[in-house]
Amino acid sequence: MATSNIPGAIPQPASKEAMLAIRNTEIYLYYYERLINLALSQFEWHGLPETVDRYYLEKCLLFNGRAAVYQPKGTDIWLGTNYVQRSTPLGEYDVYGYPRDIYGIPAGGYSQPPQIPVEPGKFRVLYDNMTWTSLVPKIDLYARLMWEVHDTFRANLEHQLTPWIIEAPTTLKLTIENFFNRLLGHQRTIQLNRGLKLSDINAMDTRVEFRGNEMLDCLRRLWAEALSMLGITSDVSKKERYVRDELTMVRQEDIIALNSRLMNRVEFCNRFNEKFGTDISVNLSSEDIQFKPYNGGENDGKLYSGSGNTGNAKTGANPEPEED
């Protein structure tokens, strides 16, 4: 793939190359933003303080791999933003790698507006996934792969209408142009000049073999892989019929991937509620009725939250049948 074709800065639309760069960027952003929107919409939060913005909290988790809910020094409000660890006499991190103290980082970045001092001990960090990293580079990878396949599909489709190579007297130039305009315009009848002899014309078709179906199948597979990375199971195509055990393994892999993100949020809710006496919970924005995601269970009266669309309103777990 040529470097000049990679989606990036858009030049001024003054040439075909510039228009091609715009088209490439639009295709790339189409897949990139679809995946970003899906990732930002996977979880529902309940009971967050009014000053904590759910969308911005999820955006920090997705783009930075981490976030913190904290109380700015000298206030009684809570904020949820990105953070940076702060040095302490005992070091920046505890024995498990969690920061001992932090500064809040508002939307302006690390320097503008300035970092927000946090009340000692009045914070809790959380991570988007088990590796504590951002998923955006992975989303970018799949968006670029799908852009390449999409662009290859369009190129193959356009090549179905590539020009014919015509060898004919120059006096027939306008006649031949009109002929092909009518031919490609799907006209049922085409009238030729009486003086035109088809034997005087030699033509070569430069079209390539149509491989669009293969490209579209590859695109669907890449999209399914990208969704699987987020823990979303796409529909199994009729062409790929899985037996029950194979389908179960595919769905379980997606659920485990989803749990790698959900578990961190659920445990954050439990620990934050226990420490600060709040009633925060989180659940999936849509539930998979065949496989139950991580809900933590209930132990010693602690609050756990799982796939909260059905079942217990607080825990998200399915209601247990009453014993006789």
The 8 nearest C-alpha neighbors of each residue, nearest first, counted from 0:
[[1, 2, 4, 5, 147, 3, 151, 144],
 [2, 0, 3, 4, 5, 6, 147, 20],
 [1, 3, 4, 5, 0, 6, 7, 20],
 [2, 4, 1, 5, 6, 20, 0, 7],
 [5, 3, 2, 1, 6, 20, 0, 23],
 [4, 6, 2, 3, 7, 1, 23, 0],
 [7, 5, 24, 23, 4, 27, 20, 8],
 [6, 8, 5, 9, 24, 20, 4, 23],
 [7, 9, 10, 6, 20, 24, 21, 5],
 [8, 10, 21, 20, 7, 11, 17, 24],
 [11, 9, 17, 12, 8, 20, 21, 13],
 [10, 12, 13, 17, 9, 14, 18, 21],
 [13, 11, 17, 18, 14, 10, 15, 21],
 [12, 14, 11, 17, 15, 18, 10, 16],
 [15, 13, 17, 16, 12, 18, 11, 19],
 [14, 16, 18, 17, 19, 13, 12, 20],
 [17, 15, 19, 14, 18, 20, 12, 13],
 [16, 18, 12, 20, 14, 19, 15, 10],
 [17, 19, 21, 15, 20, 16, 12, 22],
 [18, 20, 16, 22, 17, 21, 15, 23],
 [21, 19, 23, 17, 18, 22, 24, 9],
 [22, 20, 18, 24, 19, 23, 9, 25],
 [21, 23, 19, 25, 20, 24, 18, 26],
 [24, 22, 20, 26, 21, 25, 6, 19],
 [23, 25, 6, 27, 21, 22, 26, 28],
 [24, 26, 22, 28, 23, 27, 29, 21],
 [27, 25, 29, 23, 24, 28, 146, 22],
 [26, 28, 24, 146, 29, 25, 30, 142],
 [29, 27, 31, 25, 30, 26, 32, 24],
 [28, 30, 26, 27, 32, 31, 25, 33],
 [31, 29, 33, 142, 28, 32, 27, 34],
 [32, 30, 28, 142, 34, 33, 29, 27],
 [31, 33, 35, 34, 30, 29, 28, 36],
 [34, 32, 30, 36, 35, 31, 29, 37],
 [35, 33, 37, 32, 31, 36, 38, 30],
 [36, 34, 32, 38, 37, 33, 39, 31],
 [37, 35, 39, 33, 34, 38, 32, 40],
 [36, 38, 34, 40, 35, 39, 33, 41],
 [37, 39, 35, 36, 40, 41, 34, 229],
 [38, 40, 36, 37, 41, 57, 35, 58],
 [41, 39, 37, 38, 42, 36, 284, 43],
 [40, 42, 284, 38, 39, 283, 37, 43],
 [43, 41, 283, 284, 282, 40, 44, 281],
 [42, 44, 282, 284, 281, 283, 45, 41],
 [45, 43, 281, 280, 42, 282, 47, 53],
 [46, 44, 280, 279, 47, 281, 43, 278],
 [45, 47, 279, 278, 48, 280, 44, 277],
 [46, 48, 279, 45, 49, 51, 44, 53],
 [49, 47, 50, 51, 46, 77, 76, 78],
 [48, 50, 51, 47, 52, 77, 46, 76],
 [49, 51, 48, 78, 77, 52, 76, 79],
 [52, 50, 78, 79, 48, 49, 53, 47],
 [51, 53, 55, 54, 56, 50, 79, 49],
 [54, 52, 56, 55, 57, 51, 44, 47],
 [55, 53, 57, 56, 52, 58, 39, 40],
 [54, 56, 58, 52, 57, 53, 59, 80],
 [55, 57, 53, 59, 58, 54, 79, 80],
 [58, 56, 60, 54, 55, 59, 39, 61],
 [57, 59, 55, 61, 60, 56, 62, 54],
 [60, 58, 56, 62, 63, 57, 61, 66],
 [61, 59, 64, 65, 57, 127, 58, 63],
 [60, 62, 58, 64, 59, 133, 63, 134],
 [61, 63, 133, 59, 60, 135, 64, 58],
 [64, 62, 133, 65, 59, 60, 61, 132],
 [63, 65, 133, 132, 60, 127, 61, 131],
 [66, 64, 126, 60, 63, 125, 127, 59],
 [67, 65, 81, 80, 125, 60, 59, 124],
 [68, 66, 124, 79, 123, 80, 125, 81],
 [67, 69, 79, 78, 123, 122, 124, 77],
 [70, 68, 122, 77, 78, 121, 67, 71],
 [69, 71, 77, 121, 76, 117, 118, 78],
 [72, 70, 117, 74, 118, 116, 73, 69],
 [71, 73, 118, 117, 74, 116, 70, 115],
 [72, 74, 71, 75, 118, 70, 117, 116],
 [75, 73, 72, 76, 71, 70, 77, 118],
 [74, 76, 70, 77, 73, 71, 72, 118],
 [77, 75, 74, 70, 78, 50, 71, 48],
 [76, 78, 70, 69, 50, 51, 48, 68],
 [79, 77, 51, 69, 68, 50, 70, 80],
 [78, 80, 68, 51, 67, 56, 69, 52],
 [81, 79, 66, 67, 56, 105, 104, 78],
 [80, 82, 66, 104, 59, 67, 103, 65],
 [83, 81, 103, 104, 102, 66, 67, 101],
 [82, 84, 102, 101, 85, 103, 104, 81],
 [85, 83, 101, 98, 100, 91, 102, 82],
 [86, 84, 101, 100, 91, 102, 87, 83],
 [85, 87, 91, 90, 84, 88, 100, 99],
 [86, 88, 90, 89, 91, 85, 100, 99],
 [89, 87, 90, 86, 91, 99, 85, 100],
 [90, 88, 87, 91, 92, 86, 93, 99],
 [91, 89, 87, 88, 92, 86, 93, 99],
 [90, 92, 86, 98, 99, 87, 85, 84],
 [93, 91, 98, 96, 97, 99, 90, 94],
 [92, 94, 96, 95, 97, 99, 98, 91],
 [93, 95, 96, 92, 97, 98, 99, 90],
 [96, 94, 93, 97, 92, 98, 99, 91],
 [95, 97, 92, 93, 94, 98, 91, 99],
 [96, 98, 92, 93, 95, 99, 94, 124],
 [99, 97, 92, 100, 84, 91, 93, 96],
 [100, 98, 92, 91, 93, 97, 101, 87],
 [99, 101, 85, 98, 84, 119, 91, 86],
 [102, 100, 84, 85, 83, 82, 103, 117],
 [101, 103, 116, 115, 83, 82, 114, 117],
 [102, 104, 82, 115, 114, 81, 105, 101],
 [103, 105, 82, 81, 114, 109, 80, 108],
 [106, 104, 107, 108, 80, 103, 81, 112],
 [105, 107, 108, 104, 80, 112, 81, 111],
 [108, 106, 111, 105, 112, 109, 110, 104],
 [109, 107, 106, 110, 111, 105, 104, 112],
 [108, 110, 104, 111, 114, 113, 107, 112],
 [109, 111, 113, 108, 112, 114, 107, 104],
 [112, 110, 113, 107, 108, 109, 114, 105],
 [111, 113, 107, 110, 114, 108, 105, 109],
 [114, 112, 110, 111, 115, 109, 104, 105],
 [113, 115, 104, 103, 102, 109, 116, 110],
 [114, 116, 103, 102, 117, 104, 113, 71],
 [117, 115, 102, 72, 71, 103, 114, 118],
 [118, 116, 71, 72, 70, 102, 119, 115],
 [117, 119, 72, 121, 71, 70, 120, 116],
 [120, 118, 121, 117, 100, 122, 72, 101],
 [119, 121, 122, 118, 100, 117, 99, 123],
 [122, 120, 118, 119, 70, 69, 117, 123],
 [123, 121, 69, 68, 120, 70, 67, 124],
 [122, 124, 68, 67, 69, 271, 125, 121],
 [125, 123, 67, 66, 68, 122, 126, 65],
 [126, 124, 66, 65, 67, 267, 263, 123],
 [125, 127, 65, 131, 128, 64, 263, 60],
 [126, 128, 60, 64, 260, 65, 131, 61],
 [129, 127, 260, 259, 131, 130, 126, 263],
 [128, 130, 131, 259, 260, 127, 263, 126],
 [129, 131, 132, 128, 127, 126, 64, 133],
 [132, 130, 128, 126, 64, 129, 127, 65],
 [133, 131, 64, 130, 134, 128, 63, 127],
 [132, 134, 64, 63, 62, 135, 61, 136],
 [133, 135, 137, 136, 61, 138, 132, 62],
 [134, 136, 138, 137, 133, 62, 139, 61],
 [137, 135, 139, 138, 134, 140, 133, 141],
 [138, 136, 140, 139, 134, 135, 141, 133],
 [137, 139, 135, 141, 140, 136, 142, 134],
 [138, 140, 136, 142, 137, 141, 135, 143],
 [141, 139, 137, 143, 138, 142, 136, 144],
 [140, 142, 144, 138, 143, 139, 145, 225],
 [141, 143, 31, 139, 145, 30, 140, 144],
 [144, 142, 146, 140, 141, 145, 139, 27],
 [145, 143, 141, 147, 146, 142, 140, 148],
 [146, 144, 148, 142, 147, 143, 149, 218],
 [145, 147, 143, 149, 27, 144, 148, 150],
 [148, 146, 150, 144, 145, 149, 151, 143],
 [147, 149, 151, 145, 150, 146, 152, 218],
 [150, 148, 146, 152, 151, 147, 145, 153],
 [149, 151, 153, 147, 152, 148, 146, 154],
 [152, 150, 148, 154, 149, 153, 147, 155],
 [153, 151, 149, 155, 150, 154, 211, 214],
 [152, 154, 156, 150, 155, 151, 157, 149],
 [155, 153, 151, 157, 156, 152, 150, 158],
 [154, 156, 158, 152, 153, 157, 151, 209],
 [157, 155, 153, 158, 154, 159, 152, 211],
 [158, 156, 154, 159, 155, 160, 153, 161],
 [157, 159, 161, 155, 160, 156, 206, 154],
 [158, 160, 206, 157, 156, 161, 207, 155],
 [161, 159, 158, 157, 162, 206, 156, 183],
 [160, 162, 158, 159, 206, 205, 163, 157],
 [163, 161, 160, 164, 205, 204, 206, 158],
 [162, 164, 204, 203, 205, 165, 202, 161],
 [163, 165, 203, 202, 162, 204, 166, 205],
 [166, 164, 202, 201, 163, 167, 203, 200],
 [165, 167, 201, 200, 202, 164, 168, 199],
 [166, 168, 200, 165, 169, 199, 201, 171],
 [167, 169, 170, 171, 166, 172, 199, 200],
 [170, 168, 171, 172, 167, 173, 166, 175],
 [169, 171, 168, 172, 173, 167, 174, 175],
 [170, 172, 174, 169, 168, 173, 175, 167],
 [173, 171, 169, 175, 174, 170, 176, 168],
 [174, 172, 176, 175, 171, 177, 170, 178],
 [173, 175, 171, 177, 176, 172, 178, 192],
 [174, 176, 178, 172, 177, 173, 171, 179],
 [175, 177, 173, 178, 179, 174, 180, 172],
 [178, 176, 180, 174, 175, 179, 181, 173],
 [177, 179, 175, 181, 176, 180, 182, 174],
 [178, 180, 182, 181, 176, 177, 183, 175],
 [181, 179, 177, 183, 182, 178, 184, 176],
 [180, 182, 184, 179, 178, 183, 186, 177],
 [181, 183, 179, 184, 180, 185, 178, 186],
 [184, 182, 185, 180, 181, 179, 186, 160],
 [183, 185, 181, 182, 186, 180, 179, 187],
 [186, 184, 183, 182, 187, 181, 180, 188],
 [185, 187, 184, 188, 181, 182, 189, 183],
 [186, 188, 185, 189, 182, 181, 184, 190],
 [189, 187, 186, 190, 181, 182, 185, 191],
 [188, 190, 191, 181, 187, 186, 178, 182],
 [189, 191, 188, 192, 178, 193, 181, 177],
 [192, 190, 193, 189, 195, 178, 174, 194],
 [191, 193, 195, 194, 190, 174, 196, 171],
 [192, 194, 195, 191, 196, 190, 197, 174],
 [193, 195, 192, 196, 191, 197, 171, 174],
 [196, 194, 192, 193, 197, 191, 171, 199],
 [195, 197, 198, 199, 194, 200, 193, 192],
 [198, 196, 199, 200, 195, 201, 167, 191],
 [197, 199, 196, 200, 201, 195, 167, 202],
 [198, 200, 197, 196, 167, 201, 168, 195],
 [201, 199, 167, 197, 198, 166, 202, 165],
 [200, 202, 166, 165, 167, 199, 203, 198],
 [203, 201, 165, 164, 166, 163, 200, 204],
 [204, 202, 164, 163, 205, 165, 201, 166],
 [203, 205, 163, 206, 164, 202, 162, 161],
 [206, 204, 163, 203, 161, 207, 162, 164],
 [205, 207, 159, 158, 204, 161, 160, 208],
 [208, 206, 158, 209, 205, 159, 155, 161],
 [207, 209, 210, 206, 159, 155, 158, 211],
 [208, 210, 211, 207, 155, 156, 159, 212],
 [211, 209, 213, 212, 208, 214, 155, 152],
 [210, 212, 214, 213, 152, 209, 215, 155],
 [211, 213, 215, 214, 210, 216, 209, 217],
 [212, 214, 216, 211, 215, 210, 217, 218],
 [215, 213, 211, 217, 216, 212, 152, 218],
 [216, 214, 218, 212, 217, 213, 211, 219],
 [215, 217, 213, 219, 218, 214, 212, 220],
 [218, 216, 214, 220, 215, 219, 213, 221],
 [219, 217, 215, 221, 216, 220, 145, 214],
 [220, 218, 222, 216, 221, 217, 223, 215],
 [219, 221, 223, 217, 222, 218, 224, 216],
 [222, 220, 224, 218, 223, 219, 225, 217],
 [221, 223, 225, 219, 224, 220, 218, 226],
 [222, 224, 220, 226, 221, 225, 233, 227],
 [225, 223, 227, 221, 222, 226, 220, 228],
 [224, 226, 222, 228, 227, 223, 221, 141],
 [225, 227, 231, 223, 229, 228, 224, 222],
 [228, 226, 230, 224, 231, 229, 253, 225],
 [227, 229, 225, 226, 230, 224, 256, 253],
 [230, 228, 226, 227, 231, 257, 256, 38],
 [229, 231, 257, 253, 227, 256, 228, 254],
 [232, 230, 226, 227, 229, 253, 233, 257],
 [233, 231, 227, 253, 250, 230, 226, 234],
 [232, 234, 223, 231, 235, 226, 227, 222],
 [235, 233, 236, 232, 223, 237, 231, 239],
 [234, 236, 233, 239, 237, 240, 241, 238],
 [237, 235, 238, 239, 234, 240, 233, 219],
 [238, 236, 239, 240, 235, 234, 241, 216],
 [237, 239, 236, 240, 235, 241, 216, 234],
 [240, 238, 236, 237, 241, 235, 242, 234],
 [241, 239, 237, 238, 242, 236, 235, 246],
 [242, 240, 246, 245, 239, 243, 244, 235],
 [241, 243, 245, 244, 246, 240, 247, 239],
 [242, 244, 246, 245, 247, 241, 248, 240],
 [245, 243, 247, 246, 242, 248, 241, 249],
 [246, 244, 248, 247, 242, 243, 241, 249],
 [247, 245, 249, 243, 248, 244, 241, 250],
 [246, 248, 244, 250, 245, 249, 251, 243],
 [247, 249, 251, 245, 246, 250, 252, 244],
 [250, 248, 246, 252, 247, 251, 245, 253],
 [249, 251, 253, 247, 252, 248, 246, 254],
 [250, 252, 254, 248, 253, 249, 247, 255],
 [251, 253, 255, 249, 250, 254, 248, 256],
 [254, 252, 230, 256, 250, 251, 227, 255],
 [253, 255, 257, 251, 256, 252, 230, 258],
 [254, 256, 258, 252, 257, 253, 251, 259],
 [257, 255, 230, 253, 259, 254, 258, 252],
 [256, 258, 230, 254, 255, 259, 260, 253],
 [257, 259, 261, 255, 260, 256, 262, 293],
 [260, 258, 256, 128, 257, 129, 261, 262],
 [259, 261, 128, 258, 127, 257, 262, 263],
 [260, 262, 258, 264, 263, 259, 265, 257],
 [263, 261, 265, 264, 258, 260, 259, 266],
 [264, 262, 266, 261, 265, 260, 267, 126],
 [265, 263, 267, 261, 262, 266, 268, 125],
 [264, 266, 262, 268, 267, 263, 304, 261],
 [267, 265, 269, 263, 268, 264, 262, 270],
 [266, 268, 264, 270, 265, 269, 271, 263],
 [269, 267, 265, 271, 266, 270, 279, 280],
 [270, 268, 266, 272, 267, 271, 302, 273],
 [269, 271, 273, 267, 272, 268, 274, 266],
 [270, 272, 268, 274, 273, 269, 267, 275],
 [273, 271, 277, 276, 269, 275, 270, 274],
 [272, 274, 270, 271, 276, 275, 269, 277],
 [273, 275, 271, 272, 276, 270, 277, 269],
 [274, 276, 272, 277, 273, 271, 121, 270],
 [277, 275, 272, 273, 274, 278, 271, 279],
 [278, 276, 272, 275, 279, 271, 273, 46],
 [277, 279, 46, 272, 280, 276, 47, 268],
 [280, 278, 46, 47, 45, 268, 277, 272],
 [281, 279, 45, 304, 268, 44, 46, 278],
 [280, 282, 44, 43, 304, 45, 265, 42],
 [283, 281, 305, 306, 307, 43, 42, 304],
 [284, 282, 42, 306, 285, 41, 43, 286],
 [283, 285, 42, 41, 43, 282, 286, 40],
 [286, 284, 283, 308, 287, 41, 306, 42],
 [285, 287, 306, 288, 283, 308, 284, 307],
 [286, 288, 289, 290, 291, 285, 292, 306],
 [287, 289, 290, 286, 291, 285, 306, 309],
 [290, 288, 287, 291, 250, 286, 247, 251],
 [291, 289, 287, 288, 292, 254, 251, 250],
 [290, 292, 293, 289, 287, 288, 306, 254],
 [293, 291, 258, 254, 294, 290, 306, 305],
 [292, 294, 295, 258, 305, 262, 291, 261],
 [295, 293, 305, 304, 296, 303, 292, 316],
 [294, 296, 303, 293, 297, 304, 305, 265],
 [297, 295, 294, 303, 298, 316, 314, 304],
 [298, 296, 301, 303, 300, 295, 302, 299],
 [297, 299, 300, 301, 296, 302, 295, 303],
 [300, 298, 301, 297, 302, 296, 303, 273],
 [299, 301, 298, 297, 302, 303, 296, 273],
 [302, 300, 299, 298, 297, 303, 269, 273],
 [301, 303, 269, 314, 300, 304, 297, 313],
 [304, 302, 314, 295, 294, 296, 269, 265],
 [303, 305, 314, 315, 294, 281, 280, 265],
 [304, 306, 294, 315, 282, 307, 293, 314],
 [307, 305, 282, 283, 315, 286, 308, 292],
 [315, 306, 308, 282, 309, 305, 312, 283],
 [309, 307, 306, 286, 285, 315, 310, 284],
 [310, 308, 307, 315, 311, 317, 306, 312],
 [309, 311, 317, 318, 316, 315, 312, 307],
 [310, 312, 315, 316, 314, 313, 318, 317],
 [311, 313, 315, 314, 310, 307, 309, 308],
 [314, 312, 311, 315, 304, 280, 302, 307],
 [313, 315, 304, 303, 316, 311, 312, 305],
 [307, 314, 316, 305, 311, 306, 304, 310],
 [317, 315, 314, 311, 310, 318, 305, 294],
 [316, 318, 310, 311, 319, 315, 309, 314],
 [319, 317, 310, 311, 316, 320, 315, 309],
 [318, 320, 321, 317, 316, 322, 310, 311],
 [321, 319, 322, 318, 323, 317, 310, 311],
 [320, 322, 319, 323, 318, 317, 311, 310],
 [323, 321, 320, 319, 318, 317, 311, 310],
 [322, 321, 320, 319, 318, 317, 311, 310]]
